[in-house]
């Protein structure tokens, strides 16, 4: 078996390196030894051997305490939004995004993420705030501000800020009040540092005179041009001691920021310490002044590293520290903008990290004390918990360690819960940066007696052992009635590392160690290593030995990565390999592309396995020799899951959903409810469910009620049905990824028990139209692409302003109304990399129906012209014949007249093209209420 240690090169992580050199790893790293050695044989996750006893790892949650109102501040993101629709409103709202920082409008720092183009989507979805990073109008990092003298540079920048402030003043008031202005970013390393692009080569940390003068000028200009505008600062890379002097100066000068900001590119425990230190400074500096007693809002507007982001078990440790400190915070931008710092996938999908924040955002009431087994130590079991006495619901999120642990709730009040609780225990697994994830996996659901005010859960004994990459959620409510319980989605799961598999043939490389607590600039990788060798010209075969408990159809996932700009990937896009079971049953799989090496996604298929041991192979050549791998891929691991047929319908309980005015009911009228109870919704009150769909496709939606009246059901804002006798059912066209299902009281006061979602069905009329059969005009043309339906798609839609390069589909609708139009597209657009950001770009299509008003639709990058995704776009169609036309040109700047290509001719910032279009499928959106008698 090969064990060559060849490392795939990746860019130097400059900002991470500088932060680490600043001493940010001062806190103990209790689990930061070398990456865990590969196990001698794969271990199934349902029988994981615990290395520590339950008594050694105990997380205690005291529900008798109150540490303050739930804040929800951890769900912010630097450069998290690209533009309207990327990501979608469902992704933003379902994650509870509070704050996002973006570049100054029409700036050059990166493509997309222009602040005034994303304030609307954020404000409309969550009422969140956009922080305008004014300095990011410029290219480069440090910022390349022009000027031959210090005064020329500063005066020029003041003009840039003045233009940005004039633009803010033109916004509608509802959006203007959601703006926060950041005049400077990391001034000690940029404009007021010692580097080439600094003001005069003097660091403000040594002599703050020039920086303080510039701050005062910027602050006063902002307040004059946009009265009431909030200004944030100082925005330093860490909380330097000199920030206290900054506060003293601003008090004296009358320029105290409305929000205090600094970056925490450190570790979770440092957040607790630095926020406490700042609060001490604040109290002292404000004493005896007009600000005495004021506690300014704090935003830690960059936190976490590549090793952490996308990994629920890592991120929950940061969330714990941020929520405990009652501050806002934004995940850092290390890679690709528009994906909420590695939370969103495509436009409308979420990975495991998204689901962590979804669970976090649904906490209500107040937080409670959480005592971890190793207080103050990073990379250990940590958690955050809340109690809402009005809803009789407690929620805990925790993770960060492997193996056995006891999670214990104390102070479980009989006044809130009665003598027994209903408990759901769920796992939020890591699915990679680009791996679409379903909702948290149910591990157990049961009613438990409360003994001496305590309820406990033993992982590694009655529950599977913890996994360091996963976060876990426990929800407690009163026990309620004797309704049905839901099964876990899988009967069995197994994970098998590529570094433990046997490789034959040439080209093998064992890559790693990858990210770890000692090297947080690298990406998290299961087991710490991955395997290369399956590439163009290879004869390699990677054999995994697996052992399964019974006969069945298993879900197979291959966690893999191909860098989208790699030379070997350029021709075909997704790297193809040949998967076989015991030397036969061959399938050709296409492995996912990523924006960098070691950025993980997964390709999924099914395999038929009999009970016992098997060899699952990934090969670079087909069995008959006719097929060969094109591209270059690295493999992290494979997983196998045996689905439980009883869990084919995904169930979402109303009592654990989001409630707007509605109230849960336990026992009594809800005694026959599934789970622990139901929710009573009166007129105007609602219950919101966040529903996952693996595909853009039809599903059956069942709404289970317990009488009392009727409710209206909407799916992604489109009316679906009015409930009647339970269950009320409708076929609905779900978008791939995250769907918002809202049940709103209409008549009386119905009790909502749950909803069920079953994929598939043939109730909805749907027709597919190939792009090569549509009407192409101008330079729009058919291109041969191997992974397109029928081997062809249409490219070249769009171009210079006023172009006639369009594509028009003639489609039929069985009736007038809202239809789900699924656009199968590819988007290869990319701009030259800047610093450590690879800069894949969204493309915009202007879509019109029947010659009507054009509607702009953004399509996120799919990384190659031969890598096709789907995006569902609701459209209003007339009965009978309709046309759907796609066109594009470069979007103008905020003034509606100038263009980024003229302002910044050296940088590609806005694409003038629509995506490559393969096909559109026109589907009815809903069947209306079905008669299932």
Buried (B, 14 or more C-beta within 10 A) or exposed (E): EBEEEEEBEBEEBEBBEBBBEBEBBEBBBBBBEEBEEBEEEBBBBBEBEBBBBBEBBBBBBBBEBBBEEBBBBBBBBBBBBBBBBBBBBBBBBBBBBBBBBBBBBBBBBBBBBBBBBBBBBBBBBBEBBBBBBBBBBBBBBBBEBEEEEBEEBBEBBBEBBBBBBEBBEEBEEEBBBBBBBBBBBBBBBBBBBEEEBBBEEBBBBEEBEBBBEBBBBBBBBBBEBBEEBBBBBBBBBBBBEBBBBBBBBBBEBEBBBBBBBBBBBBBBBBBBBBBEBBBEBBEEBBEEEEBEEEEBBBBBBBBBBBBBBBBBBBBBBBBBBBBBBBBBBBBBBBBBBBBBBBBBBBBBBBBBBBBBBBBBBBBBBBBBBBEBBBEEBBBBBBBBBBBBBEBBBBBBBBBBBBBBBBBBBBBBBEEBBBEBBBBBBBBBBBBBBBBBBBBBBBBBBEBBEBEEBEBBBBBBBEBBBBBBBBBBBBBBBBBBBEBEBBBBBBBBBBBBBBBBBEBBBEBBBBBBBBBBBBBBBBBBBBBBBBBBBBBBEBBBBBBBBBBBBEEBEBBBBBBBBBBBBBEBBEEBBBBBBBBBBEEEEBEEBBBBBBBBBBBBBBBBEEBEBEEEEBBBBBBBBBEEEEBBBBBBBBBBBBBBBBBEEEBEBBBBBBBBBBBEEBBBBBBEBBBBBBBBBBBBBBEEBBBBBBBBBBBBBBBBBBBBBBEBBBBBBBBBEBBBBBBEEBBBBBBBBBBBBBBBBBBBBBBBBBBBBBBBBBBEBEBBBBEBBBBBBBEBBBBBEBBEBBBBBEEBBBBBBBBEEEBEBBBBBEBEBBEEBBBBBBBBBBBBBBBEBBBBBBBBBBBBBBBBBEEEEBEEBBBBBBBBBBBBBBBBBBBEBEEEEBBBBBBBBBBBBBEEEEBBBEEBEEBBBBBBBBBBBBBBBBBBBBBEBBEEE
